[in-house]
């Protein structure tokens, strides 16, 4: 059968070289029993190629069945393909034949083969190599004579590298690969297909077939057609039903075509220039933020452990941290944002110098708030014994007077804590 006869028989529209090559390959391999792997995007018509292969083969009078592997749950796909025995699992009230047993002598089309579970892939490999299978729950080996045609819209070779598809099964399936071109790769066929669909729908809905002007035709040809022939057919049906004009302009056609930009929007940094450097994208910003937070937490943990080991450092650490914050505000010109206590500053005075204690003594900090000109020097005790007594009291209060827990929290023995209580005359 020549190529044009095949197109007329199966309703294939188009004359692109890629499409003709795929059809020629299908026609040549149909007379054999070789396993065929049909590759192409969703909506390009892979199932039509499987029907062509079966119809032109010696099995054309035997059963043909199409199975969507992605639509069958993982727990039941083995039973669907290979059958099961009574009582093999919950709900198996009777024995059942699988597809490989039902279409014996015919052809089975396994669509979306990339979604098949790994366990089922092993069973399928055995069928392809030996023609043998075992029902679920049975130990009896059965024979079948079925030609397998598989199809996928994924790159199975990448799946094999990720461990999601068996490499041996991939090479067994792809004995003869047929790649069906996407609609955007056969632009010369788009007007022909659109015209065919429009005529069909005009007959179906009893309307006059619409036509495209030159601008609308260019817009139709240059559309990306992510859904391929299926999407083009849906658009033709919408226009046939909803259009009020017999001639479609580019403006009117754009109302029916989906806006592809909204499917390709990725988060970007604000700004006119392309981001460069360490803030090349938002992910790097988040990573840097997390690393900085982790570094700060690590520093805080280190400081806290040092204070626990040497309580005398508590006052110095607090003063150092406060002085650093004040200095940072002062350097940034934001010293006016430091809030002073009403007992320290009066709203009636124009300026004030407030002294904060630090590890180096009292250090003046000038507050630039208007209306403040009082100052007060705050002194803090740096006596080690006072700090130690304060920490012991806090630990006892925290653990509700339990000496053992308080001593563990302070990092000293219970006997030492008892001696300190006597030494500082602390009432529990």
FENQUIDA-V122425 format. One record per residue. N is the residue number from 1. RES is the residue in three letters. OMEGA is omega as a letter, one per 20 degrees, with the letter a starting at -180 (NA if undefined). NEAR is the number of other C-alpha atoms within 12 Angstrom. D_CENTER is the distance of its C-alpha to the mean C-alpha in whole Angstrom. Layout:
n->N res->RES omega->OMEGA near->NEAR d_center->D_CENTER
n->N res->RES omega->OMEGA near->NEAR d_center->D_CENTER
//
This chain:
n->1 res->UNK omega->a near->19 d_center->47
n->2 res->UNK omega->a near->14 d_center->46
n->3 res->UNK omega->a near->25 d_center->43
n->4 res->UNK omega->r near->19 d_center->44
n->5 res->UNK omega->r near->17 d_center->45
n->6 res->UNK omega->r near->25 d_center->42
n->7 res->UNK omega->a near->23 d_center->40
n->8 res->UNK omega->a near->14 d_center->43
n->9 res->UNK omega->a near->17 d_center->42
n->10 res->UNK omega->r near->21 d_center->39
n->11 res->UNK omega->a near->20 d_center->38
n->12 res->UNK omega->a near->28 d_center->36
n->13 res->UNK omega->r near->31 d_center->37
n->14 res->UNK omega->a near->32 d_center->36
n->15 res->UNK omega->a near->24 d_center->38
n->16 res->UNK omega->a near->23 d_center->36
n->17 res->UNK omega->a near->17 d_center->36
n->18 res->UNK omega->r near->23 d_center->33
n->19 res->UNK omega->r near->33 d_center->33
n->20 res->UNK omega->r near->27 d_center->37
n->21 res->UNK omega->r near->20 d_center->36
n->22 res->UNK omega->r near->37 d_center->33
n->23 res->UNK omega->r near->41 d_center->36
n->24 res->UNK omega->r near->27 d_center->39
n->25 res->UNK omega->r near->27 d_center->37
n->26 res->UNK omega->a near->39 d_center->36
n->27 res->UNK omega->a near->31 d_center->40
n->28 res->UNK omega->a near->24 d_center->41
n->29 res->UNK omega->a near->30 d_center->39
n->30 res->UNK omega->a near->32 d_center->40
n->31 res->UNK omega->r near->21 d_center->43
n->32 res->UNK omega->r near->21 d_center->42
n->33 res->UNK omega->a near->25 d_center->40
n->34 res->UNK omega->r near->27 d_center->37
n->35 res->UNK omega->a near->37 d_center->34
n->36 res->UNK omega->r near->42 d_center->32
n->37 res->UNK omega->r near->43 d_center->28
n->38 res->UNK omega->a near->44 d_center->27
n->39 res->UNK omega->r near->36 d_center->24
n->40 res->UNK omega->a near->33 d_center->23
n->41 res->UNK omega->r near->29 d_center->20
n->42 res->UNK omega->r near->26 d_center->20
n->43 res->UNK omega->a near->26 d_center->23
n->44 res->UNK omega->r near->35 d_center->25
n->45 res->UNK omega->a near->35 d_center->28
n->46 res->UNK omega->a near->40 d_center->27
n->47 res->UNK omega->r near->35 d_center->29
n->48 res->UNK omega->r near->28 d_center->32
n->49 res->UNK omega->r near->42 d_center->32
n->50 res->UNK omega->r near->42 d_center->32
n->51 res->UNK omega->r near->33 d_center->35
n->52 res->UNK omega->a near->38 d_center->37
n->53 res->UNK omega->a near->44 d_center->37
n->54 res->UNK omega->a near->39 d_center->38
n->55 res->UNK omega->a near->27 d_center->41
n->56 res->UNK omega->a near->30 d_center->42
n->57 res->UNK omega->r near->27 d_center->42
n->58 res->UNK omega->r near->19 d_center->45
n->59 res->UNK omega->a near->27 d_center->43
n->60 res->UNK omega->r near->23 d_center->43
n->61 res->UNK omega->r near->15 d_center->45
n->62 res->UNK omega->a near->21 d_center->43
n->63 res->UNK omega->r near->25 d_center->40
n->64 res->UNK omega->r near->31 d_center->37
n->65 res->UNK omega->r near->31 d_center->34
n->66 res->UNK omega->a near->31 d_center->30
n->67 res->UNK omega->r near->30 d_center->28
n->68 res->UNK omega->a near->25 d_center->24
n->69 res->UNK omega->r near->28 d_center->22
n->70 res->UNK omega->a near->20 d_center->19
n->71 res->UNK omega->a near->19 d_center->21
n->72 res->UNK omega->r near->22 d_center->23
n->73 res->UNK omega->a near->17 d_center->22
n->74 res->UNK omega->a near->19 d_center->22
n->75 res->UNK omega->a near->17 d_center->25
n->76 res->UNK omega->a near->26 d_center->27
n->77 res->UNK omega->r near->32 d_center->26
n->78 res->UNK omega->r near->35 d_center->29
n->79 res->UNK omega->a near->33 d_center->31
n->80 res->UNK omega->a near->28 d_center->30
n->81 res->UNK omega->a near->40 d_center->31
n->82 res->UNK omega->r near->36 d_center->34
n->83 res->UNK omega->r near->29 d_center->35
n->84 res->UNK omega->r near->33 d_center->36
n->85 res->UNK omega->r near->26 d_center->40
n->86 res->UNK omega->r near->19 d_center->41
n->87 res->UNK omega->a near->16 d_center->40
n->88 res->UNK omega->r near->21 d_center->37
n->89 res->UNK omega->a near->20 d_center->34
n->90 res->UNK omega->a near->13 d_center->35
n->91 res->UNK omega->r near->14 d_center->36
n->92 res->UNK omega->a near->18 d_center->37
n->93 res->UNK omega->a near->12 d_center->40
n->94 res->UNK omega->r near->15 d_center->41
n->95 res->UNK omega->a near->21 d_center->41
n->96 res->UNK omega->r near->26 d_center->39
n->97 res->UNK omega->r near->26 d_center->38
n->98 res->UNK omega->a near->28 d_center->35
n->99 res->UNK omega->a near->35 d_center->34
n->100 res->UNK omega->r near->42 d_center->36
n->101 res->UNK omega->a near->33 d_center->39
n->102 res->UNK omega->a near->24 d_center->39
n->103 res->UNK omega->r near->28 d_center->39
n->104 res->UNK omega->a near->28 d_center->41
n->105 res->UNK omega->a near->27 d_center->42
n->106 res->UNK omega->a near->31 d_center->40
n->107 res->UNK omega->r near->41 d_center->36
n->108 res->UNK omega->a near->42 d_center->33
n->109 res->UNK omega->a near->39 d_center->30
n->110 res->UNK omega->r near->39 d_center->27
n->111 res->UNK omega->a near->36 d_center->24
n->112 res->UNK omega->a near->31 d_center->20
n->113 res->UNK omega->r near->42 d_center->22
n->114 res->UNK omega->r near->36 d_center->18
n->115 res->UNK omega->a near->31 d_center->17
n->116 res->UNK omega->r near->37 d_center->21
n->117 res->UNK omega->a near->25 d_center->21
n->118 res->UNK omega->r near->25 d_center->22
n->119 res->UNK omega->r near->20 d_center->25
n->120 res->UNK omega->r near->33 d_center->26
n->121 res->UNK omega->r near->30 d_center->25
n->122 res->UNK omega->r near->24 d_center->28
n->123 res->UNK omega->a near->29 d_center->30
n->124 res->UNK omega->r near->38 d_center->30
n->125 res->UNK omega->r near->27 d_center->31
n->126 res->UNK omega->r near->24 d_center->34
n->127 res->UNK omega->a near->31 d_center->35
n->128 res->UNK omega->a near->34 d_center->34
n->129 res->UNK omega->a near->24 d_center->37
n->130 res->UNK omega->a near->16 d_center->39
n->131 res->UNK omega->a near->24 d_center->39
n->132 res->UNK omega->r near->24 d_center->39
n->133 res->UNK omega->r near->36 d_center->37
n->134 res->UNK omega->r near->30 d_center->37
n->135 res->UNK omega->r near->33 d_center->37
n->136 res->UNK omega->a near->31 d_center->35
n->137 res->UNK omega->a near->23 d_center->37
n->138 res->UNK omega->r near->20 d_center->40
n->139 res->UNK omega->a near->12 d_center->41
n->140 res->UNK omega->r near->13 d_center->43
n->141 res->UNK omega->r near->19 d_center->42
n->142 res->UNK omega->a near->23 d_center->42
n->143 res->UNK omega->r near->22 d_center->42
n->144 res->UNK omega->r near->31 d_center->41
n->145 res->UNK omega->a near->27 d_center->41
n->146 res->UNK omega->r near->36 d_center->38
n->147 res->UNK omega->a near->44 d_center->36
n->148 res->UNK omega->r near->46 d_center->33
n->149 res->UNK omega->a near->46 d_center->31
n->150 res->UNK omega->r near->48 d_center->27
n->151 res->UNK omega->r near->45 d_center->24
n->152 res->UNK omega->r near->39 d_center->21
n->153 res->UNK omega->r near->31 d_center->19
n->154 res->UNK omega->r near->24 d_center->16
n->155 res->UNK omega->a near->25 d_center->18
n->156 res->UNK omega->r near->33 d_center->19
n->157 res->UNK omega->r near->23 d_center->21
n->158 res->UNK omega->r near->15 d_center->17
n->159 res->UNK omega->r near->22 d_center->17
n->160 res->UNK omega->r near->19 d_center->20
n->161 res->UNK omega->r near->14 d_center->19
n->162 res->UNK omega->r near->12 d_center->16
n->163 res->UNK omega->a near->16 d_center->18
n->164 res->UNK omega->r near->23 d_center->17
n->165 res->UNK omega->a near->29 d_center->20
n->166 res->UNK omega->a near->30 d_center->24
n->167 res->UNK omega->r near->23 d_center->25
n->168 res->UNK omega->r near->23 d_center->28
n->169 res->UNK omega->r near->33 d_center->27
n->170 res->UNK omega->a near->35 d_center->26
n->171 res->UNK omega->r near->21 d_center->29
n->172 res->UNK omega->a near->26 d_center->31
n->173 res->UNK omega->a near->38 d_center->29
n->174 res->UNK omega->r near->28 d_center->29
n->175 res->UNK omega->r near->22 d_center->33
n->176 res->UNK omega->r near->29 d_center->33
n->177 res->UNK omega->r near->29 d_center->30
n->178 res->UNK omega->a near->36 d_center->30
n->179 res->UNK omega->r near->32 d_center->27
n->180 res->UNK omega->a near->39 d_center->28
n->181 res->UNK omega->r near->32 d_center->27
n->182 res->UNK omega->a near->32 d_center->25
n->183 res->UNK omega->r near->39 d_center->27
n->184 res->UNK omega->r near->28 d_center->26
n->185 res->UNK omega->r near->27 d_center->28
n->186 res->UNK omega->a near->29 d_center->31
n->187 res->UNK omega->a near->31 d_center->32
n->188 res->UNK omega->a near->23 d_center->35
n->189 res->UNK omega->a near->31 d_center->35
n->190 res->UNK omega->r near->35 d_center->33
n->191 res->UNK omega->r near->33 d_center->36
n->192 res->UNK omega->r near->28 d_center->38
n->193 res->UNK omega->a near->31 d_center->35
n->194 res->UNK omega->r near->38 d_center->35
n->195 res->UNK omega->r near->28 d_center->39
n->196 res->UNK omega->a near->27 d_center->38
n->197 res->UNK omega->a near->32 d_center->36
n->198 res->UNK omega->r near->33 d_center->38
n->199 res->UNK omega->r near->24 d_center->41
n->200 res->UNK omega->a near->23 d_center->40
n->201 res->UNK omega->r near->26 d_center->39
n->202 res->UNK omega->r near->25 d_center->42
n->203 res->UNK omega->a near->17 d_center->44
n->204 res->UNK omega->a near->15 d_center->42
n->205 res->UNK omega->r near->17 d_center->42
n->206 res->UNK omega->r near->13 d_center->45
n->207 res->UNK omega->r near->21 d_center->44
n->208 res->UNK omega->r near->21 d_center->45
n->209 res->UNK omega->a near->30 d_center->43
n->210 res->UNK omega->r near->32 d_center->41
n->211 res->UNK omega->a near->32 d_center->41
n->212 res->UNK omega->r near->31 d_center->40
n->213 res->UNK omega->a near->20 d_center->41
n->214 res->UNK omega->a near->17 d_center->41
n->215 res->UNK omega->r near->19 d_center->38
n->216 res->UNK omega->r near->26 d_center->36
n->217 res->UNK omega->r near->28 d_center->36
n->218 res->UNK omega->r near->20 d_center->35
n->219 res->UNK omega->r near->26 d_center->32
n->220 res->UNK omega->a near->40 d_center->31
n->221 res->UNK omega->a near->29 d_center->31
n->222 res->UNK omega->r near->23 d_center->29
n->223 res->UNK omega->a near->31 d_center->26
n->224 res->UNK omega->r near->24 d_center->23
n->225 res->UNK omega->r near->31 d_center->23
n->226 res->UNK omega->r near->24 d_center->20
n->227 res->UNK omega->r near->25 d_center->21
n->228 res->UNK omega->a near->32 d_center->24
n->229 res->UNK omega->r near->38 d_center->27
n->230 res->UNK omega->r near->24 d_center->26
n->231 res->UNK omega->r near->30 d_center->25
n->232 res->UNK omega->r near->37 d_center->28
n->233 res->UNK omega->r near->30 d_center->30
n->234 res->UNK omega->r near->24 d_center->28
n->235 res->UNK omega->r near->31 d_center->29
n->236 res->UNK omega->r near->36 d_center->33
n->237 res->UNK omega->r near->29 d_center->33
n->238 res->UNK omega->a near->25 d_center->32
n->239 res->UNK omega->a near->37 d_center->35
n->240 res->UNK omega->a near->36 d_center->37
n->241 res->UNK omega->a near->25 d_center->37
n->242 res->UNK omega->a near->22 d_center->37
n->243 res->UNK omega->r near->26 d_center->38
n->244 res->UNK omega->a near->18 d_center->42
n->245 res->UNK omega->r near->19 d_center->43
n->246 res->UNK omega->r near->20 d_center->44
n->247 res->UNK omega->a near->22 d_center->43
n->248 res->UNK omega->r near->28 d_center->39
n->249 res->UNK omega->r near->25 d_center->39
n->250 res->UNK omega->r near->23 d_center->36
n->251 res->UNK omega->a near->19 d_center->35
n->252 res->UNK omega->r near->25 d_center->35
n->253 res->UNK omega->a near->34 d_center->33
n->254 res->UNK omega->r near->23 d_center->30
n->255 res->UNK omega->a near->19 d_center->30
n->256 res->UNK omega->a near->27 d_center->29
n->257 res->UNK omega->r near->29 d_center->27
n->258 res->UNK omega->r near->20 d_center->23
n->259 res->UNK omega->a near->16 d_center->22
n->260 res->UNK omega->a near->14 d_center->20
n->261 res->UNK omega->a near->11 d_center->19
n->262 res->UNK omega->r near->9 d_center->17
n->263 res->UNK omega->a near->9 d_center->15
n->264 res->UNK omega->a near->10 d_center->14
n->265 res->UNK omega->r near->9 d_center->15
n->266 res->UNK omega->r near->10 d_center->13
n->267 res->UNK omega->r near->11 d_center->14
n->268 res->UNK omega->r near->19 d_center->17
n->269 res->UNK omega->r near->17 d_center->20
n->270 res->UNK omega->r near->12 d_center->23
n->271 res->UNK omega->a near->8 d_center->26
n->272 res->UNK omega->a near->8 d_center->28
n->273 res->UNK omega->r near->9 d_center->28
n->274 res->UNK omega->a near->12 d_center->25
n->275 res->UNK omega->r near->16 d_center->24
n->276 res->UNK omega->r near->15 d_center->25
n->277 res->UNK omega->a near->10 d_center->26
n->278 res->UNK omega->r near->14 d_center->24
n->279 res->UNK omega->a near->18 d_center->22
n->280 res->UNK omega->r near->19 d_center->21
n->281 res->UNK omega->a near->19 d_center->17
n->282 res->UNK omega->a near->19 d_center->16
n->283 res->UNK omega->r near->15 d_center->14
n->284 res->UNK omega->r near->18 d_center->18
n->285 res->UNK omega->r near->19 d_center->19
n->286 res->UNK omega->r near->15 d_center->17
n->287 res->UNK omega->a near->16 d_center->18
n->288 res->UNK omega->r near->17 d_center->22
n->289 res->UNK omega->a near->16 d_center->22
n->290 res->UNK omega->r near->14 d_center->21
n->291 res->UNK omega->r near->14 d_center->23
n->292 res->UNK omega->r near->14 d_center->26
n->293 res->UNK omega->r near->14 d_center->26
n->294 res->UNK omega->r near->14 d_center->26
n->295 res->UNK omega->r near->14 d_center->29
n->296 res->UNK omega->r near->14 d_center->31
n->297 res->UNK omega->r near->14 d_center->30
n->298 res->UNK omega->r near->14 d_center->32
n->299 res->UNK omega->r near->14 d_center->35
n->300 res->UNK omega->r near->17 d_center->35
n->301 res->UNK omega->r near->14 d_center->35
n->302 res->UNK omega->r near->15 d_center->38
n->303 res->UNK omega->a near->23 d_center->40
n->304 res->UNK omega->r near->19 d_center->40
n->305 res->UNK omega->r near->19 d_center->41
n->306 res->UNK omega->r near->19 d_center->44
n->307 res->UNK omega->r near->24 d_center->45
n->308 res->UNK omega->r near->25 d_center->45
n->309 res->UNK omega->r near->19 d_center->47
n->310 res->UNK omega->a near->22 d_center->49
n->311 res->UNK omega->a near->30 d_center->50
n->312 res->UNK omega->a near->24 d_center->52
n->313 res->UNK omega->a near->25 d_center->49
n->314 res->UNK omega->a near->29 d_center->47
n->315 res->UNK omega->a near->30 d_center->50
n->316 res->UNK omega->a near->27 d_center->49
n->317 res->UNK omega->r near->27 d_center->45
n->318 res->UNK omega->a near->24 d_center->45
n->319 res->UNK omega->a near->28 d_center->48
n->320 res->UNK omega->r near->23 d_center->46
n->321 res->UNK omega->a near->20 d_center->42
n->322 res->UNK omega->r near->22 d_center->44
n->323 res->UNK omega->r near->25 d_center->46
n->324 res->UNK omega->r near->19 d_center->43
n->325 res->UNK omega->a near->20 d_center->41
n->326 res->UNK omega->r near->30 d_center->45
n->327 res->UNK omega->r near->23 d_center->45
n->328 res->UNK omega->r near->17 d_center->41
n->329 res->UNK omega->a near->21 d_center->42
n->330 res->UNK omega->a near->20 d_center->46
n->331 res->UNK omega->a near->14 d_center->44
n->332 res->UNK omega->a near->12 d_center->42
n->333 res->UNK omega->a near->16 d_center->44
n->334 res->UNK omega->a near->18 d_center->43
n->335 res->UNK omega->a near->23 d_center->46
n->336 res->UNK omega->a near->23 d_center->47
n->337 res->UNK omega->r near->18 d_center->44
n->338 res->UNK omega->a near->22 d_center->45
n->339 res->UNK omega->r near->20 d_center->47
n->340 res->UNK omega->a near->26 d_center->50
n->341 res->UNK omega->r near->15 d_center->52
n->342 res->UNK omega->a near->14 d_center->55
n->343 res->UNK omega->a near->15 d_center->57
n->344 res->UNK omega->a near->23 d_center->56
n->345 res->UNK omega->r near->29 d_center->56
n->346 res->UNK omega->a near->23 d_center->58
n->347 res->UNK omega->a near->19 d_center->57
n->348 res->UNK omega->a near->14 d_center->60
n->349 res->UNK omega->a near->19 d_center->60
n->350 res->UNK omega->a near->18 d_center->59
n->351 res->UNK omega->a near->22 d_center->58
n->352 res->UNK omega->r near->28 d_center->57
n->353 res->UNK omega->a near->29 d_center->57
n->354 res->UNK omega->a near->32 d_center->55
n->355 res->UNK omega->r near->27 d_center->55
n->356 res->UNK omega->r near->32 d_center->52
n->357 res->UNK omega->r near->28 d_center->53
n->358 res->UNK omega->r near->29 d_center->52
n->359 res->UNK omega->a near->24 d_center->52
n->360 res->UNK omega->a near->16 d_center->55
n->361 res->UNK omega->a near->20 d_center->57
n->362 res->UNK omega->a near->21 d_center->56
n->363 res->UNK omega->a near->24 d_center->55
n->364 res->UNK omega->r near->22 d_center->55
n->365 res->UNK omega->a near->31 d_center->52
n->366 res->UNK omega->r near->32 d_center->53
n->367 res->UNK omega->a near->33 d_center->52
n->368 res->UNK omega->r near->26 d_center->52
n->369 res->UNK omega->r near->26 d_center->52
n->370 res->UNK omega->a near->19 d_center->55
n->371 res->UNK omega->a near->16 d_center->57
n->372 res->UNK omega->r near->27 d_center->57
n->373 res->UNK omega->r near->21 d_center->60
n->374 res->UNK omega->r near->27 d_center->60
n->375 res->UNK omega->a near->25 d_center->59
n->376 res->UNK omega->a near->25 d_center->59
n->377 res->UNK omega->a near->21 d_center->59
n->378 res->UNK omega->r near->20 d_center->57
n->379 res->UNK omega->a near->17 d_center->58
n->380 res->UNK omega->a near->21 d_center->56
n->381 res->UNK omega->r near->21 d_center->58
n->382 res->UNK omega->a near->24 d_center->57
n->383 res->UNK omega->a near->16 d_center->59
n->384 res->UNK omega->a near->18 d_center->57
n->385 res->UNK omega->r near->17 d_center->59
n->386 res->UNK omega->r near->21 d_center->58
n->387 res->UNK omega->a near->24 d_center->54
n->388 res->UNK omega->r near->31 d_center->54
n->389 res->UNK omega->a near->26 d_center->56
n->390 res->UNK omega->r near->25 d_center->54
n->391 res->UNK omega->r near->34 d_center->51
n->392 res->UNK omega->r near->42 d_center->53
n->393 res->UNK omega->r near->29 d_center->53
n->394 res->UNK omega->a near->22 d_center->50
n->395 res->UNK omega->r near->28 d_center->49
n->396 res->UNK omega->r near->28 d_center->51
n->397 res->UNK omega->a near->19 d_center->50
n->398 res->UNK omega->a near->18 d_center->47
n->399 res->UNK omega->r near->19 d_center->47
n->400 res->UNK omega->r near->15 d_center->50
n->401 res->UNK omega->r near->21 d_center->53
n->402 res->UNK omega->a near->21 d_center->52
n->403 res->UNK omega->a near->30 d_center->53
n->404 res->UNK omega->a near->21 d_center->51
n->405 res->UNK omega->r near->21 d_center->48
n->406 res->UNK omega->a near->29 d_center->49
n->407 res->UNK omega->r near->29 d_center->50
n->408 res->UNK omega->r near->21 d_center->47
n->409 res->UNK omega->a near->27 d_center->45
n->410 res->UNK omega->a near->33 d_center->48
n->411 res->UNK omega->r near->24 d_center->48
n->412 res->UNK omega->r near->25 d_center->52
n->413 res->UNK omega->r near->17 d_center->54
n->414 res->UNK omega->r near->21 d_center->55
n->415 res->UNK omega->r near->16 d_center->58
n->416 res->UNK omega->r near->19 d_center->58
n->417 res->UNK omega->r near->33 d_center->56
n->418 res->UNK omega->r near->24 d_center->59
n->419 res->UNK omega->r near->18 d_center->62
n->420 res->UNK omega->r near->27 d_center->60
n->421 res->UNK omega->r near->26 d_center->60
n->422 res->UNK omega->a near->15 d_center->64
n->423 res->UNK omega->a near->16 d_center->64
n->424 res->UNK omega->r near->20 d_center->62
n->425 res->UNK omega->a near->14 d_center->64
n->426 res->UNK omega->r near->22 d_center->61
n->427 res->UNK omega->a near->15 d_center->61
n->428 res->UNK omega->NA near->22 d_center->58
//
